[in-house]
C-alpha cells in the first residue's frame, strides 16, 4: 500500500494565504472588497484609464454589446 503525503492544514493555509489557519488574515483582499473599492473610486479609475489608454472606452463599448448596454456609437446618435 502506498503512503499518502498528508499535509498539515496550517502548511496548506500558509501556502494559500500567507498566514496559518488560526491567524486571521490582515489583508482582506476579496472580490467584494475590490468591487467596493472600484465603486468608491470609479471616476478616478476612469480618468486614469483615459490618461494611459484612450481607446479603453471604445473597447468597453465593443464589450458592452455582449450584455445589451448602450454602445458608444448608439450613444452618439
Secondary structure, 3 states (H helix, E strand, C coil): CCCCCCCCHHHHHHHHHCCCCCCCCCCCCCHHHHHHHHHHCHHHHHHHHHHHCCCHHHHHHHHHHHHCCCCHHHHHC
